[in-house]
Amino acid sequence: MSDDKTLRTPADAQRVNVGEDYEVRYWTNKWNVTPQQLRAAVDKVGVMADDVERELRR
């Protein structure tokens, strides 16, 4: 199954995929952070959305 690039929300909302522009837009808007902050959090704690959110709230 291929990714539908017209989607505005992630296909797997439990994981943050910083390799897809539409997912970066979704997560940065959801958490009100910059793409750089999002990528730094993913680099630090991994791709699980709950872990990324906890890191961003620190």
C-alpha beads as a LAMMPS data file, in Angstrom:
LAMMPS data file: protein, C-alpha beads

58 atoms
57 bonds

1 atom types
1 bond types

-500.0 500.0 xlo xhi
-500.0 500.0 ylo yhi
-500.0 500.0 zlo zhi

Masses

1 110.0

Atoms # bond

1 1 1 0.000 0.000 0.000
2 1 1 1.489 3.332 -0.996
3 1 1 1.332 6.589 0.913
4 1 1 -1.370 8.972 -0.223
5 1 1 0.428 12.312 -0.321
6 1 1 -2.882 14.185 -0.258
7 1 1 -3.463 13.101 3.331
8 1 1 -3.261 15.795 5.955
9 1 1 -2.821 13.446 8.910
10 1 1 -0.316 10.648 9.412
11 1 1 -1.223 7.130 8.362
12 1 1 0.168 5.844 11.675
13 1 1 -0.557 8.425 14.367
14 1 1 1.601 6.545 16.867
15 1 1 4.789 7.312 14.962
16 1 1 6.328 10.572 13.794
17 1 1 7.773 10.355 10.276
18 1 1 9.973 13.399 9.712
19 1 1 10.752 12.126 6.211
20 1 1 7.338 13.192 4.898
21 1 1 6.580 16.914 4.550
22 1 1 2.858 16.520 5.246
23 1 1 3.612 14.657 8.478
24 1 1 6.128 17.288 9.589
25 1 1 3.455 19.950 8.970
26 1 1 0.884 17.924 10.928
27 1 1 3.089 17.339 13.973
28 1 1 4.565 20.853 14.088
29 1 1 1.057 22.335 13.983
30 1 1 -0.232 19.888 16.588
31 1 1 2.557 20.640 19.048
32 1 1 3.255 24.235 17.993
33 1 1 6.963 23.637 17.385
34 1 1 9.367 24.251 14.531
35 1 1 10.453 21.481 12.162
36 1 1 13.933 21.716 13.686
37 1 1 12.550 21.190 17.211
38 1 1 10.518 18.226 15.994
39 1 1 13.504 16.602 14.276
40 1 1 15.716 17.168 17.330
41 1 1 13.141 15.493 19.578
42 1 1 12.815 12.533 17.187
43 1 1 16.616 12.217 17.032
44 1 1 16.748 12.189 20.836
45 1 1 13.847 9.888 21.797
46 1 1 12.839 8.032 18.640
47 1 1 9.712 8.086 16.504
48 1 1 6.982 7.148 18.973
49 1 1 4.581 10.104 19.153
50 1 1 4.024 9.854 22.927
51 1 1 7.780 9.968 23.580
52 1 1 8.269 12.889 21.190
53 1 1 5.433 14.831 22.793
54 1 1 6.867 14.295 26.280
55 1 1 10.279 15.495 25.076
56 1 1 8.813 18.604 23.466
57 1 1 6.890 19.523 26.621
58 1 1 10.094 19.577 28.708

Bonds

1 1 1 2
2 1 2 3
3 1 3 4
4 1 4 5
5 1 5 6
6 1 6 7
7 1 7 8
8 1 8 9
9 1 9 10
10 1 10 11
11 1 11 12
12 1 12 13
13 1 13 14
14 1 14 15
15 1 15 16
16 1 16 17
17 1 17 18
18 1 18 19
19 1 19 20
20 1 20 21
21 1 21 22
22 1 22 23
23 1 23 24
24 1 24 25
25 1 25 26
26 1 26 27
27 1 27 28
28 1 28 29
29 1 29 30
30 1 30 31
31 1 31 32
32 1 32 33
33 1 33 34
34 1 34 35
35 1 35 36
36 1 36 37
37 1 37 38
38 1 38 39
39 1 39 40
40 1 40 41
41 1 41 42
42 1 42 43
43 1 43 44
44 1 44 45
45 1 45 46
46 1 46 47
47 1 47 48
48 1 48 49
49 1 49 50
50 1 50 51
51 1 51 52
52 1 52 53
53 1 53 54
54 1 54 55
55 1 55 56
56 1 56 57
57 1 57 58
